Amino acid sequence: MISDEALMLEFQGGSDPSFEQLFARYRGPLYGFFRRRLNGDQRAEDLTQETFVAVIRASAQYEPRALFRTYLYSIAMNLLAAERRKRAKDSPLGKDAPEPATREGPDSVLWIRQALDKLDESEREILMLREYEQLSYAEIAYLQSLPVNTVRSRLFRARMALKEQLEPERKTPETAASEASENAGLARAEGEAI
């Protein structure tokens, strides 16, 4: 199997079949990337196409300094950021953007989506890039302009926060009572400190 970087260099030299192979490899993953982050399959498809058009237009300037996949996702992230800015500008004040679309309807998908929405935006994006797009720590660090260790720590925090959101509360009557008395003691202590 020819590497993505070699295919892109062949495409630079005029090989259309090389681009077709890259398109075949990355069309589905890019579509999923956009679909998970936007509402509407059609807009996700449009942005997938726009990403490949950008690759074609910039092919003459391509240099294999990073993995082709990282290069491709950096273009996709830029298009996604532009799309989000456009939506924020176009949406009426006070209204949030609609939930991202999903083809699955089970409650578990909604449950996970709601838990993801409660995460800090930067941690959520890093978690999605790692778990959904299967990018390496180095690729995520490059895309987010962060040190690799920052990516690792944010990913760890995001996973812990997601786990906390998804775990059903396991409170027995004894633990609930002890938490209530502890909270009351803290409230009294705060009141005395003021």
ZIDA-V60764 format. One record per run of one state. SS is the DSSP state (@ for helix, = for strand, . for the rest). FROM is the first residue (numbers start at 0). TO is the last residue. If there is no record, write none. Layout:
BEGIN
<<SS & FROM & TO> <SS & FROM & TO>>
END
This chain:
BEGIN
<<. & 0 & 2> <@ & 3 & 11> <. & 12 & 14> <@ & 15 & 36> <. & 37 & 39> <@ & 40 & 56> <. & 57 & 57> <@ & 58 & 60> <. & 61 & 66> <@ & 67 & 89> <. & 90 & 105> <@ & 106 & 116> <. & 117 & 119> <@ & 120 & 130> <. & 131 & 135> <@ & 136 & 143> <. & 144 & 146> <@ & 147 & 165> <. & 166 & 171> <@ & 172 & 192> <. & 193 & 193>>
END
